[in-house]
Amino acid sequence: MASIATDLPLQYQREILNELLAEDGFLILSRGLGLRRIICALLKIYSHTSHLVILLNTPANEEIIIKEELAEMGVRKPGLRVVNNEMGTKESGPIDKTNSFVSYYWNISEPCREEGFIKAFSDSPESFTGFSPLQTTVQYLQLRKVFLWPRFHVTIRECLEERKVEVIELYHHLSNSMNEIQTAILECIEACVAELRKTNIAWLDIEDLTVEQAFFRSFDHIIRQQLDPVWHRVGQKTKLLIGDLTMLRKLLTFLETILASQTPSSTLSQQQQSSWIFMDAGNTIFSVAKRHPPGIVPVLEELPKWGLLADIVNEVELEIESLSGLPPSDEESNNIILIMAENERECSQLREYLSTMHKGLEEGQGRGGPLLRRLLRNYFKWKGDIAKVSENLFNPSKDSAQSEDNQESNNQTATSSEPKKQYQRGQQPPNKRRRVRGGSIAAAMSSTRTTVSIIEEEAKEIANFINSNITSFATSSVQKEAPKTSGTYDDDEFDAKAFSTYFGLLPLQSLVIIRPISGDDDRMLEALKPKYIIIYHPDQGFVRRVETFRAIHPGISCKVYFMVYKNSVEEQRYLSVIRKEKEAFEKLIYEKSIMAIPLGKPRIISRNPDDMFLRTTNTRIAGGREIVQPVAHKIVVDIREFRSSLPSLLHAHGVEILPCTLKVGDYILSPDICVERKSISDLIGSFVSGRLYTQCETMSIYYKQPVLLIEFEQNQTFTLQAISDLKSDININDISSKLVLLTLTFPRVKIIWSSSPHATVKIFEDLKESRGEPDLETAQSIGVENDDFPDYNLSPQDILRTLPGITAKNYKHVMSKVDNLRELTELSLRELQILIGVENGKKLHEFLDRNVKI
């Protein structure tokens, strides 16, 4: 118990651990109260070599943090071992004795072994929504106990409020332009939400469609979750409204973190014009953001929080200086100023602002002058590059780097392709008579040409402004920074004495540390033990972690500055998070009080194949004949397929899973049937990379009945394309056209469409009827004997296969001759033609030799 008190110093944490040790259950804890520390303390108890604990559904960043925290608690061996389906046999060790850790998991989870336990954890009570979500989750997990620990729990409140943190709340008003833009964005959000409710009242829950809900990223997930089953029936207007709400929420975030003048630039890339742009509020957003004198004159507006942050830092530094002569009141704390921002981008801006604000005051530009001018230069450079890229891209004959032969061929190609641009197949001529005012070519092409011309004219104007006004300033700034990066250094010339003269450790009393808010803030607070904390971006979880840090270390007097915009969306979002968590816990507490709990031990689903046999066989004896004994079906499954839910569903239906690494196919149903499973996203990616062509080719070589299984999600619409997305013309880039070409190329490949993983299980059962069982060793050896190449990185391999001239038949030959993509790009035309042929070499050389100057 002494070690538990050391690992969990707070009373409520120890009580939670005792409840979990006493009985299996589901713990729901408020965010920021040390859930990961409780999990690590539980893992430490079961860290003996005779115990095996499997931690599921853990994010990749949490795995590293848990491993480090267990090491700090004294758990050395075996500790936390991360095992997944991408590891080899040597890395996974004894867990891979049965060829996959997943199969080992199936074996240890046999119902006859009742010594195991199941414990579930969550710190997101808002996720449990819908009809009786708590009871449904408990039934799925086969648990009987639920442990609810909200922030207003008596024990938690007593622990955290015994030593309160000194909090100074600083509210700053938005600037006039920011306030006008925020009001206009909120008006646009309200209009979009109202239109979404009106057009989709039959499919959407009206209670979730509020302006306040639209402030959070979870709003998109909630809407898509409700519309996915009928997505093929949803009109283009609804899809555009969902995208508009996402864009408007991003604009609200940009308004609080970057310059207001940069806010509407993100909307220029939209292909379809949104309805909110034509509203009066939408016009206000653009007019206020672009409000400046005639011509291109910089208007640099500093974020209001920047000045407030600088004042706080100066105040803290004066306080530290005034207390420097007095004896330290806290033995453990340091005079570190810790500033917590939302993300890394905001941290970099704040670092640059605090490091250059004194220079800006000296030059008379204001505190944020150097940072704002640097951002403006980058913006102008980006806009100026648009004109350069456009000019070089559509005028390739001006490129002096190409040879004369390439220039002549490019000119001929450009000349011959000009008339084809006007009359492409499936497109009507631009001057075809329509009910358009004017009926001319200009009227038919006005919508496209107007948008392109405006962008190009603006880019050219900015490019001319850069060349005439900022070239000298940019050159001087580059010359000043050149000595920092120029020159080479030899390790043999290293002088330790000279190094110690210029470099050393900074004292903790003079550090200003800026960090983004993340899930491991509690470990950072333990390491730094800061005395001054500035919360630049309000976050509920970090505030709770500061309270926990203060309760664990009563001897540290911590002062917290809490910054927030007054009457802003930032403030409303923070208050809404607190209110939603409180309401979610109240609903869960009420549901727990009325929830039906099964008596006795939880029911265990049997895996006896007799049960499956009795549900499907005919029990008529017919004169005393013997009933055929049940035989469990076998399916060889590639271990990479365990990322999906299909193997577990097959296992639940009594199918014996034989996991291994397959070179050909994903599922081997019989000695003749090989199945390649593709989800919709995977199908599109395989067509783009060309991987599906190779997979169908290898399946056709080694199996008599190759099958391509296209599987949809459980709650998504069972259609490849929506009705509104269907076009009258034929486009070779459409997914349906690529499927037709695939079937023409490989006529033996059968395509099966499955609406969900559950439907796939029934399809597999029908396909295996009266078929032989597959052999594990045979399936694993297929394709290996012809694969004499070592394993390559997938990303460069996918890039290689997308290049012109690279086909499924020559890409392996290319990988065996060149070491990397850079070496391939340096080959001459003759070398490429010798490598992959005359025509393919010419295509690849023309693609690689094309130069687009920036």
N, C-alpha and C positions, 0 to 999 in steps of 0.2 A: 504493500500500500504506500510505502514511502516513495517508491519510484513513480507511482501514479500521481502522487501529489506534486512531484517535481515536474512531470510532463504536463500535468493539467493543474495549474496553480489556482484556478478559480473554482468556486464551490459548485456553480451550476454545470460546469464541464465535467466534474467528477460525478455528479448525480446522473447526468446523461449517460456516462460510460457504465455506471453501475446498472442502470436500467437495460442497456443493451447486453450486458453480460448475463443478466438474470434471465432474459427471454428474448427470442427473436422478435424483431419488430421493424417498423418503418419510422425513421426519425425525420421530422421536418423542422428545421431550425431557421431562425431569421438570418438574413444575409449579413455577413461580417462579424459573426460571433465565434469564429474559430472552429468551423466544421472540419476542416482538413486536419487540424491538430487532434481532434477527437478521433478521427479515422486512423491517424498515425499511432495514437496511443492504443487503439484496439488492435492494430496490426502488430504492434510490439509485443502484446500479450501472447499472440499466436505466432511469434517469430521463431519458435523452436523448430529444429530440423524435422521432427516427426509430424509437424502440421503442414497442411497445404491450404493456403487461402488464395482464392482467385478474385481479383479486383477487376470488375467489368465496367465498361462505359466511362473510362477515365480519359480526359483530354490529354494530348501529348505534352503540353506544358505542365500539367499537373503531375504527370508521371515523374518528371525530373525533380520537381519540388518535393514530392512525397519521398522519393529516394534519398534526397539530401536531408530531409527532416528526420527520417528514420535513422540515418547515420549519426545525426546530432543526438538522438535519443539513446545511442549506444548499440543499435542493431547493425552488426557488421556482416555476419554470414548466417544464412544466405542472403538476407535482405530482400529488397524488392527487385524482381527480375521481370523485365518487359519482354514478353513473348508474343509475337504476332505471326501472321502467315507469310511475311516477307523475310523471315529469318531462315538461315540455313541450319543444317543438322548440327554443325559444330558449335554454333552460337546458342542454340536452344538447349543443348546438352541432354540430360536424362529425360527431360519432358518429351523429347522427340523420339522416344524408343518405338512408339507405334506409328511412326512416320508423320505424325501431326499432333500438336498439342491439343487441337480441337477434339480429335478422337479420344485422346486421353481424358479430356473433360467429359466426353460422353460416358466413358467407362466408370469414372469416379462418381458420376451423378446417378448411378443405379438406385432405384427406389429401395432396394433391400438395405442400403447403408443409411441408417437413420442417425448417425453420429454427427453429421454435418449441420451447418446452420446457414441461414439466409438473413442478412441484415441490409436494409436499404437506407439511403441517405439522400436528402435534398435540402437545398437552401433557397428554393424558389417556390414559395407557396402560391404565387400568382399563376403558375403553370397548370394547377389542378382546377380546371374549369369544366363546365358542362354539367350533365346530369349525373349526380352521385359519383364524382371523380375519385374520391378517396376510397370508397368501397370497391370500385372497379379495379383500382390499382392494387389494393390489398389482396383481392381475389386472384389477380394475375401472379402476384408474388407468393401466394399461398401463405400469408402471414395473418396473425390474429391481433397483434398489438400495433397501436399507432402512438408515437410519442411526439406531441406538439409542444414546441418551445418558442413562443413568440418573444419579441422584445419587451412586451408588457408583462411577461411572466414575473411572478413575485420574486423568485430567487434571482433571476437575471437582473431585475430592477434594483434589488438590494446590493448585488455585487458591483454593478457599474455606477450606481449613484452614491455609493459610500465615499468615493474619492472622485468628485466631479472634475471635469476638465475646464480650465478657464478659457471660455470661448468669447471672442470679440467678433460680432457680426457686423460686416461692412456692406451696406447696400449702396450701389451706385446706379444712377439713372442712365438710361440710354441717351445717346446723342439724338438730336432732332431728326437727322436723316435716318438713323437706325430705327427710331421709333416709327417714322412714317413707313419705312419698308416693312417692319414687323407687322404693323396694323394691316397693310395691304396684303401680305402673305396670309395672315389669319383669315382675312375676308375671302381670299381665293380658296383656302382650305375648306372653309364653311360652305362655299358654293359647290365645290367638288363633292364633299360628303353628302350634301343634300341631293345632288343629282344622282349619286351612286345609290342612295337609299330609294329614290323614286323609281329608278330603272331596274333595280334588282330586289324588289321587296319580297318576291316569292322565294328567293334563294338565300338571302342573307339575314342574319339575326340583327334586328334593328337596334337592340341594346348595345351592341358592340360598335355601331357606326356613330361615333361622336367625334367632335373636334378635339376633345382632350385625348381620346385614344389615338388619334392620328399623329400625336407628338412622339410616339414611341415606335421603334422598329418592329415590335411584335404585331403592330397593326397590319402590316403587309402579310405576315404569316397567317393571321386569323382570317383575313379576307380570302387568301388563296386556299386555305384549308376548307372553307365553306364553298368556294366556287369550283374547286378542282373536279368534283364529280360531274359537273355540268359545264365544263370549260368549253366544250365544242358548241354549246348553245349560247355562250356569252358573246354579245356583240362587240364590235371593234370599239364602240364608244366606251363600254365598261372597261375594257383593257387599257384604253388611253387614260381614263380617269384614275385607275390604280397607279399607272406610271406617273401621272401628274401629282398625286399625293406623295409619292416617294420623292419626286423632285422638289416639291415645296418643302418637305421636311428637311431635305438637304440644304435648301436655301436658308432655313432658319438656323441650322447648325453653322453654316458658313458666315452668317451674319454675326454670330457671337465669337467666332474664332479667327476670321481673316477679314480683310478690308471689305467695306461695304461696296466700294467701286468695282470689286471683282465678282460680286455676287451673281449677276445675270449672265456671265460669260459661259457658265456651264450649260445653259439652256440653248445655246446656239447650235449645239451638235444634234439636236433632235430633228429627226427626219419629218415627223408629222407635227403640225402646229396644234397646240393645245388650246382648249376653249378659254382657259383663264387668262391667256395672253391678251385676248380681245376685250377683257373686262376693264372697267375703270381702275380697279385695284391693280391689275396687271400692268396697265400703263403707268401707274404710280411707281411700281417697283423699278421699271426701266428708267423712267424720267428722273427719279431721285438719285438712283445709282450713277447715272451719267450726267448729273448736274455739274457743269463746269463752264468756264468762259469759252467764247468762240475759238475754234482751232484746238490744237493739241497742246494744252497747258496743264501741267501736273497739278492735281488737287489732292494733297496728302492729308488724310484724316486719320488720326491716331485712335485706336480703340480706347474707350474710357477706362477699361480695367488696367491698361498698361500704366497709366499715370498713378492710379491707386496702388498698384503693386510696387512701383518705385518708391512711393511715400512710405509704405509699410516697411520695405527693406531698409530705407534710411532711418526710420524710427527704431527698428530693432538694432541696427548697428550703433546708434547713439546710446541705446540702453545698455548694450554689451560694453561699450566703451566706458560708460559711467560706472558700471559695476566691476570693472577690471581690477580696481584697487582693493575691493572688498574680498573677504574669504568666500569661497564657493559654498553656496547653501545646499547644493545637490552634489553628492559624491559621484553618482553614476552618469548624470546628464552632461551633454556637451552643448556648446553654444552654436550648434549647427542650425542654419536656416533651411528648412525643407519646404520646397514649393511643389505642390502636387497639381499637375495639369491633366487634361483629358486623354491626350495621346502624344505620341512621339513628335509629331509635326508641331503641335502647340508648344511642346517643350523646347524644340529647337528655336522657335520664334522668340520665346521668352529668354532663352540664353543669349541670343543675339541682341535682344533689346536691352537687357541689363548690362551687357558688356560694352555696348556702344552708346548708351544714353548720355554719358558724360561728354563724349566726343560731339554728339549732336548739340548739346547745350553750348559748347565752346564755339561751334561753327554757326550758331544762331538758327539751326534747323529744328529745334525742339528735341525732346528726348527720343522720340521715335523716328527722327529724320533719316539717319543712316539706314535703318532697317526698311523704312518705307521706300526710300530711293532705290535700294537694292531690289526689292520686290517689283518696283516699277520698271527697272531695267530688264529684269527677267521677263516681265509681261510684254514689253515692247519687242524684245528679242524673239519671243515666241510668235508674236503677230507678224514680225518682219520675215520670219522664216517661212510663213505660209506662202507669201508671194514668191520667194525663191524656189521652194519645192514645187509649187504649181507651174512656174515657168520652166524649170528643168524637166519636170515630169511629162509635160505635154509638148515640149520641144526637144526631143532627144537628139536631133541632128546638130544642135549647137554644142554638144559635148565634145570638147577637143581631145579627150582621152581616148576616144574610139578611133579605130583605124579607118582608112579611106573606104575599104570594102564594106565595113560595118555601116559607115555613113550612107553609102549608096543603097545598101539593102534596107536600112531604116527609112530612108527617104522614099524608096519605092513602096515599102510597106505602108507608110503613112499616107502616100498618095492614093494607093489602091484601096485603102480602108476607109477613106473619107466618104465616098458615096454610100458605103455599106452602113455607116453610122445612122443615116437618115431612114433607111428602109431595112430594119432588122426583122427577122421572122417573128411573128406574133405581135408586132407593134404597128400601129396605124401611122400613116404619114402625118407630120405635124400640121399640114395645111388641109387635112380632111375636114369636110364641112361638119360642124357640130353646132349645137345651140350655145355658142360662146359669142359674147359681144365682140364684134369686129370680124370674126371668122377668118383671121389671117394667121400666118405663122407666128407672129409675135404674140398674138392672143393665145394661141395654143400652148406656147412654151413660156408664157409670162411668169407662171408661178415658180418654175425651176430656175429660170434665168435671173429673176429678180433677186432671189436669195443668194445665188452664187456671185452675182455682180456686186452686191452690197459688201459681202465678205472680202472679195478680191480688192475692191476699191479701198476699203478700210485698211487692209493689209498693206497695199502699196503706199497709202498715205503715211502709215506708221513707219514703213521702211524708209521712205524719204526723210521723215522727221529724225529717225535714228542716224541716218547718214549725215545729216546736216547739223545736228545739235549734240548728239551723245557719243559720237565716234571718238572724239578726243578724250572725253571723260572716261569712257570705257577702256581706252588704250592705256591711259595713265593708271587706272586702277589695276589693270592686268600687270603692268610693269612693276607696280609696287608689290604685288603678290607673287611675282615670278621668282624672286630669290628664295621664297619659302619652299618651293617645290623643285627647283632646279638643282642639279648636281647629284653626283653619286657618292656613296660612302662605302668604304671597305671595312669589313669586320676586323681586319688585321690592324687598322689604324685606330681602334677604339682605345681611348685613354680614360681609365677609371677616375683619375684625379680631376681631369677636365669635366668629366660627366657629373661628378658630385658637386662641382663648382656651379654649374648651371641648372642642375636638376636636384630635386629633393622632395621630401614629404611635406605637404602643407599641414599646418596645425588645424586640428578640428574646430578650434574656436573661430576660424576665419573662412569657413566653407559655406557656400550657398549652393545647395544641391537641388536640382530640378528633375523630377521623375514623373513618368506617366502613371496613372492609376491602374493597377492590375490586381490579380488575385493573391499575390504573395507580398502584399504591403506589410503584413504583420511581421514577416521575417526581416524586411528592410527596417522597420521601426526598432526591432530588437537589436539589429546590428548597429544602427546609427545612434539610437537614443537621442533624438533631437529635442532641443528645448523650445524651439519656435517652429511651428508648422503653419504654413499658409496654404489653405485649400482654395486654389484658383478656380477650379471647376467643382461645383457641389456634387458630391456623390454619397449616397446613403451608406453603401458598404464601407467606404473608407472612414466615414465618421464613426461607424460602429467599431472599426478596428482601432481607431485612436482611443475610444473609450475603453476597449479591452486592454490596450497597452498601458493606459493610465492606471487601470485597476490592478494589473500585474506588478507594476512598478510604482508603489505609493510614494517612494522617496524622490521621484522626478517631478518637478513642477513644470508642467508642459503648458505653454500658451498657444492657443489656436486662433488663427485669423480666418474667418469664413467670409469669402467674397461671393457676391451674387448680384446680378442686375435686378433692380427694383421694378416690379410690374412688368416682368418679361416672361417669355416662354421658358427660359432657363429656370426661373423661380417656380413657375407653375409645374414644370416637369418634375422638379425635385419634390415638391409638396404632393404631387399626384402619386409618385412612387411610394412615399410613406403611407398615404391614405389607402392605396390599393393593397399594400402588404397587410395593413391592419384589417381591412375588410375581408381579405382572403383568409386570414387566420380565424376570423370570427365565423366565416362560413364553414371552415374545416372543423372548428370546435363544435358547432351545432351538428354537422353531419356525423361526427364521431359519437355524439351522444345518442343519436337515433340509428346508428349503423348496426346491421345484423351481423353478429360475429358467430362463426360456426363453433359448435361445442367440440371439445376433444381435440385430437391432433388433426392438422390439416390433411385433406384428402390428397393422396398421391396418385397421379395418373400412371396406370400400369403400362408397361412396355411389352407385356406378354403377347407374342404373335397369335396366340389362340383367340384373344379378344377380337383382333382384326379379322381373323378367319370366321368367327361366329357371326360377325356382323355382315359378312359378304357371301357366305356359302349357303347352299340350299340344304336344309336339315332333314329333308324327306329321305328315309332309309330305303324305300322302294324294295321291299322283299328281303330286308336284312343285309343289304350290301354295306360294305365298309365305307366310312367317310374318309375321304382323302385327307391325310395329315397336312396341316398347314406348313408352308415353306415360306420363309421370309425372303422378300425380294432384296436384291443387292444392286446398288448403283455406285459406280466409281465416280468420285467427285474431286475436282481440282481444288486444292486447299485455298486458292485465291477466291473461290466462290463462297467461302464462309463469311465474307463481308455482307452477303445478302441473307435474307431470312429463309430462302428456299431449302437449304440443307436441314435446318431445324424443323421445318414443316414436314419434310420427308421422313425425318427421324420420328416425329410424333405420330405419323401414320404407319409406323411399323416397318419402314424400309431400313435395311442395314446399310449404313453409309461407310464406304471404303475411301478414306481421304488419301490423296497422294498428289504429287506434282505431275501434271499432264502437259505434254508438249503439243498434243492435238486434241482440241475440244475441251469442254468444261464438264460435261456429264456423259458417261458411257453407260447406256442402258442395257445393251446386249453386245455380243461380239460383232454385230453388224450395224448398230445404231449409235451414232455419235451426235451429241447436241452441243451447239455453241449458243450460250444464252447471252442476250443483249438487252439491256434496258434502253430507253429512248435516248438518253444522253450518251450512253456508251455506243449506241448504233451510229449516231451522228459523228462522234469522235472517231470511230473506226473507219467510216467512209472518208473523212477528211485526211486521216493519216495513211489510208490504204491498207490498214492491217486486216480488215475484213476480207479483202480479196485473197490475201495469203492464207488466212484461216480456212476459207471455203475451198481453196485449192488443195491444201493438205488434207482436209477431211475427205474430199473426193478421191484422193489417191489411196488412202488407207482404209476407208469404210465404204460399205455398199450403200448405206442409207444415211448420208449426212443431213443434218437438220439444223436450220437456223431458227432459234426460238426468240421471238421479239416479245418481251414481257413488259407489261404496264404495271404501275403501282396500284395498290389496293383501292385507294380512294380517289384515283384520278380518272379522267374521262378516257373511255376506251376508243380513242380515235387518234390517228396519226396527225391529221391536220384538221383544223376547224373549218367549218363550212365557209366562213368569211375569208379564210386564207386561200381557198382554192382559186386558181387562175384558169382562164380560158386557153392560154397559150402553153406550150410545152417548154419547160426550162430544164436543161440538163443538170443544173445545180440543185434542183428540188430533190428531197429525200425519196419521193415516190419514183422519180425518174431513175435515180441511182439503184433502187431496188429492182426495177424492170431490167436494167442493164445487167445487174448481178444474176438474175434468173436466166437471162439469155446466155450469159457466159458460162454459168454452171447449171445446166438443166437438171442434174441429179440432186441438187440441193433443194430440200423441201423447206418451206417457210411456214412456221406455226405461230399464230398470234394468240397470246394469252392475256386475259384481262387482269390477272393478279397472280401472286405466288400460290394462292390456294387453288386457283384454276390450273396452274402448272402441275401441281401434285396429281390432280385427276388425269391430266393429259399423260403424264408419265406412267400412271397405273394402266391406262389403256394401251400405251405403246409397249409396255412390258408383258402384256397378256400373251401367253403361249410363246414366249421368247426365252432363249437361253440366258443364263446369268453371265455377266462379264467376269473376266479374270483380271485381278489386280496387277499382277506382274506383266501380263501381256499388254494391258492398256498403258502401263507406265513406260514400257519399252518402245512403244510406237513413236516414231519420229526422232528418237534419240540417235539411232545409228547413222542417220544422214546429217546430223547436226554436229559437224566437226569444228564449229566456231566457238570461241569463248563467249561468255555473257557480255553484252554491251549495255551501256547506259541507255535507258529507254528514251529520254528526251532528245539527245542528238540523233538517235535512230529514227524517231518520228519526224524530226526536221529534215533528215536526209531523204526520207521516202516521199516528202511533199515537194521536192525539187523537180523541175522539169527534166525529163530524160531519165529519171530514176524510176525503175519499175520493180515489180515484185520478183522478177527473175534475175535482176542484176544488182540489187542493193547489197546483198551479202558479198558479192564479188568486189564491190566498191569498198565495203568495210574491211575486207581482207587485204586490200592494196594500199589504203591510206589510213593514217593513224587517227586523224580528227577532221572536223569540218574545215578548219583553217587550211590544212594541207590540201584539201580538195579544191578550195577556192583559188589556190596559187598555181594550179595546173594550167598548162597552155591548151589551146584548142586541139592541137595534134595529140597531146597526151590524153585528153579526155576522150577523143575519138578512138584511140587505141584501147582505152579502158572499157568504154561502154558502147562503142559503135559510132558510125559516122553521123547518123541523124540525131541520136540521143546526145552524143557529145556536142553537136552544134547547138541543140536546144539548151543544154546546161550551160555552155560557154556564153551564149547570148544573155542568159538570165544573170549569170554571175558577173559578166563584164559590163552590165548596164550600170551607169553611174548617175545617181541623183544627188546633185550638190545641194548642200544646206548652207 
